[in-house]
């Protein structure tokens, strides 16, 4: 049977990873350094009860979960459910856009006797704009740059196809500097946050 200290260490690692937090991100939430979190997970130092209580609230778990062998983090299922709900909301919004576009097209064909097929091409940039909106709140930084790239090129494609009789293929050159700018912005690194000041014991987790 494992010692209680070993069980706590394993749970500290498992709960952090299941919540997709780095040691630095967790350290900022509880007011310690990432070095302190590393020492907890290695078993060099055991967090005090107050720190375990803060960690339990972050993970949405009872504090007793840290002392249970092979504990299954409840928040992992909750996180997956939240991700699924967010994805469903985003996809429903995009589906709604295409539904409205289809209705407009059918109306134009039957009532107005027109064939505005370009409206389906316009649906692409609108969809990517929605993806950017939802990604701003729920997504990741890298996906944001991907959606921006798709938005730019789909908009250029829409204008090209709308003016197809003029064969204005040269407008695609507009996207090149914009694409380069997006790639450069994606490579920008955010500056690391300064560690919180405090006593040496708190910084080391002792």
Secondary structure, DSSP 8 states (H G I E B T S, - for coil): ---HHHHHHHHHHHHHHHTT--HHHHHHHHTS-HHHHHHHHHTSS---HHHHHHHHHHHT--GGGGGSTT---HHHHHHHHHHHHHHHHHHHHHHHHHHHHHHHHHHHHHTS----THHHHHHHHHHHHHHHHHHHHHS-HHHHHHHHHHHHHHHHHHHHHHTGGGT-GGGGHHHHHHHHHHHHHHT------------HHHHHT-
